[in-house]
Amino acid sequence: SIPVQVRNSSVKQLLYTRIVSRGQPEQGDNSSLNNNVNLQVRYLDNQKKEINITNLEQGTEFMAEVTVTHTGVFSDDYLQMAINQVFPAGWEIRNTRMEGSLLPANASVPDYEDVRDDRIYTFFDLPYRKSKTFYMLLHAAYIGNYVLPSVTTEAMYNGDVFARKGGFRVSVTPRKPKA
């Protein structure tokens, strides 16, 4: 925590302050939280069966399924939502726009998706009490031990709407020889 001091040098105007603290959780902080929106992250094989990603064999093709659900008490739609998903250095993101890969039929279509080398930013609107599910195709490429950072979602212009799924350690192991 950092001490903060505010001083009002005007004798004519009343000053109101608000401190908002945000940032990436410390490495090793695997806590999750939901505030007016629920975030669910699952990892699936190509048959859409849930898999354990803590120890993947090199060459494994899989996908992240991210579901965001509007759980707020107000009947407003959440506009300009964003998902920030950073992946471990040992995983490669398969860019579906570049390679024409087919996503599952129930995949939601984002308003915009920014695919980088190590992360995907997904932007969308979320109607009242509805869910949207997005998929990211991945490949376990490089042998080693890595950190999967937290996945976050938030309404970009409403600080009361956010959720986080905690990260954890993962590894990519050498491929076992076929008998």
Backbone torsions as a table, in degrees:
resi	resn	phi	psi	omega
1	SER	NA	143.6	-178.1
2	ILE	-114.7	127.6	178.3
3	PRO	-67.1	140.1	-179.7
4	VAL	-124.6	135.6	178.2
5	GLN	-128.2	129.6	179.4
6	VAL	-120.4	133.8	-178.8
7	ARG	-129.0	128.3	178.9
8	ASN	-97.5	111.3	-178.5
9	SER	-90.4	1.0	178.6
10	SER	-98.7	130.8	178.2
11	VAL	-89.8	-12.0	-176.1
12	LYS	-94.9	-25.1	-173.3
13	GLN	-114.9	136.2	174.1
14	LEU	-79.5	137.9	-177.5
15	LEU	-111.1	128.7	175.2
16	TYR	-109.9	136.6	179.7
17	THR	-123.9	155.5	175.4
18	ARG	-147.1	130.6	178.2
19	ILE	-111.6	124.7	178.0
20	VAL	-119.1	124.1	-178.8
21	SER	-112.5	122.7	179.4
22	ARG	-140.3	159.5	176.0
23	GLY	165.0	-175.0	177.0
24	GLN	-80.1	138.3	174.8
25	PRO	-63.2	154.0	177.6
26	GLU	-61.0	149.7	176.1
27	GLN	-59.6	133.8	-177.1
28	GLY	97.1	-14.6	175.6
29	ASP	-81.6	106.2	-177.9
30	ASN	-108.0	27.5	-179.8
31	SER	-74.7	151.9	177.3
32	SER	-120.8	151.7	176.2
33	LEU	-154.4	154.6	179.2
34	ASN	-134.3	134.9	176.9
35	ASN	-138.9	101.6	-179.8
36	ASN	69.2	3.4	177.0
37	VAL	-154.5	144.1	178.9
38	ASN	-107.6	138.1	-179.8
39	LEU	-121.1	124.0	176.6
40	GLN	-123.0	131.1	178.8
41	VAL	-125.7	125.5	176.0
42	ARG	-128.7	154.4	177.1
43	TYR	-117.6	130.1	-170.7
44	LEU	-127.5	151.4	172.1
45	ASP	-82.7	-175.4	-176.1
46	ASN	-69.4	-13.1	175.7
47	GLN	-96.8	10.7	180.0
48	LYS	65.0	29.2	173.1
49	LYS	-95.3	137.5	-178.1
50	GLU	-65.6	137.8	-179.8
51	ILE	-125.3	159.5	174.5
52	ASN	-90.5	120.2	-175.2
53	ILE	-98.0	4.0	-177.4
54	THR	-67.8	-22.6	-178.3
55	ASN	-146.0	87.6	-177.6
56	LEU	-97.3	145.0	174.7
57	GLU	-80.2	139.1	178.7
58	GLN	-53.7	135.9	-179.8
59	GLY	94.0	-4.6	-179.7
60	THR	-66.1	128.6	173.8
61	GLU	-98.4	130.8	-178.5
62	PHE	-155.9	179.7	-179.6
63	MET	-141.1	150.7	171.7
64	ALA	-95.9	132.3	175.5
65	GLU	-112.2	117.2	-178.1
66	VAL	-116.3	118.7	179.3
67	THR	-114.6	127.6	178.7
68	VAL	-116.4	127.8	-177.0
69	THR	-122.7	131.3	176.9
70	HIS	-72.3	115.0	179.5
71	THR	-120.3	10.4	-176.6
72	GLY	-67.2	157.9	-178.7
73	VAL	-84.9	-19.3	179.0
74	PHE	-88.0	149.0	-173.9
75	SER	-86.9	21.6	178.4
76	ASP	-86.2	147.4	169.3
77	ASP	-71.8	151.7	173.7
78	TYR	-94.8	117.5	-178.1
79	LEU	-99.5	148.0	175.2
80	GLN	56.1	56.5	174.1
81	MET	-82.2	155.1	177.8
82	ALA	-139.9	140.6	169.8
83	ILE	-110.8	131.1	176.3
84	ASN	-115.3	111.6	-177.9
85	GLN	-125.7	111.9	178.1
86	VAL	-103.0	136.5	-175.9
87	PHE	-109.6	157.3	178.9
88	PRO	-61.6	153.4	-178.4
89	ALA	-63.2	-22.3	-179.8
90	GLY	-83.9	-3.0	179.1
91	TRP	-107.7	146.2	173.1
92	GLU	-109.6	142.2	175.7
93	ILE	-89.5	129.7	175.2
94	ARG	-92.3	114.4	-176.7
95	ASN	-81.4	105.4	-175.0
96	THR	-64.8	-26.7	178.2
97	ARG	-71.4	-32.5	-177.5
98	MET	-81.2	-38.7	-174.2
99	GLU	-103.9	-1.8	176.6
100	GLY	69.3	24.5	179.0
101	SER	-66.4	145.6	178.5
102	LEU	-88.5	132.0	175.2
103	LEU	-92.5	162.8	177.4
104	PRO	-56.0	152.7	-175.5
105	ALA	-61.8	-29.3	-178.1
106	ASN	-87.4	9.8	-178.0
107	ALA	-67.1	132.7	173.7
108	SER	-75.4	153.2	179.4
109	VAL	-102.7	119.7	-179.6
110	PRO	-74.0	158.8	172.9
111	ASP	-67.5	-36.0	178.3
112	TYR	-158.7	145.2	176.7
113	GLU	-135.2	128.1	-179.4
114	ASP	-109.4	106.4	-177.6
115	VAL	-99.3	120.9	178.5
116	ARG	-111.8	-176.6	179.1
117	ASP	-62.6	-40.6	-172.4
118	ASP	-120.4	2.0	-175.3
119	ARG	-155.2	161.8	174.9
120	ILE	-131.3	129.2	171.5
121	TYR	-104.6	125.1	-178.8
122	THR	-117.9	128.1	-176.6
123	PHE	-118.2	136.9	-174.7
124	PHE	-165.5	165.0	170.2
125	ASP	-102.7	149.7	-177.3
126	LEU	-126.5	107.4	-179.8
127	PRO	-63.9	156.4	-179.8
128	TYR	-53.2	126.8	176.7
129	ARG	59.3	22.7	178.5
130	LYS	-110.1	168.4	176.6
131	SER	-123.6	154.1	170.0
132	LYS	-132.4	141.1	-178.7
133	THR	-123.8	126.8	-178.7
134	PHE	-119.4	149.3	-179.5
135	TYR	-122.4	141.1	174.5
136	MET	-124.3	122.0	179.5
137	LEU	-84.5	134.8	-172.8
138	LEU	-133.3	162.9	-179.0
139	HIS	-141.8	124.7	175.9
140	ALA	-78.5	103.3	-167.4
141	ALA	-103.4	-43.5	-168.2
142	TYR	-118.4	127.6	-178.8
143	ILE	-64.3	135.7	176.5
144	GLY	153.1	-178.6	177.9
145	ASN	-108.9	135.3	-172.9
146	TYR	-139.5	170.4	173.6
147	VAL	-110.9	127.9	171.0
148	LEU	-91.7	108.4	-178.3
149	PRO	-67.9	168.3	177.1
150	SER	-60.4	148.1	171.7
151	VAL	-99.5	133.4	-179.5
152	THR	-127.2	152.8	170.3
153	THR	-138.3	147.6	179.6
154	GLU	-160.5	155.9	169.0
155	ALA	-81.5	123.4	-170.4
156	MET	-62.8	-25.9	-177.0
157	TYR	-122.5	22.7	176.5
158	ASN	-142.0	102.0	-175.8
159	GLY	-67.4	-6.7	-179.9
160	ASP	-90.9	-0.3	-177.2
161	VAL	-121.1	105.5	-179.8
162	PHE	-163.1	159.3	175.2
163	ALA	-154.5	156.9	-180.0
164	ARG	-144.9	137.0	170.4
165	LYS	-109.8	123.5	-175.4
166	GLY	-63.2	150.7	177.8
167	GLY	-90.2	179.1	179.7
168	PHE	-166.3	175.4	-180.0
169	ARG	-83.0	142.6	176.8
170	VAL	-135.4	163.2	175.5
171	SER	-141.3	155.4	173.6
172	VAL	-117.7	123.1	-175.6
173	THR	-107.6	159.6	179.5
174	PRO	-61.0	148.3	178.2
175	ARG	-68.0	135.3	178.5
176	LYS	-77.1	136.7	178.2
177	PRO	-65.3	143.2	179.1
178	LYS	-80.0	139.5	-177.7
179	ALA	-76.7	NA	NA
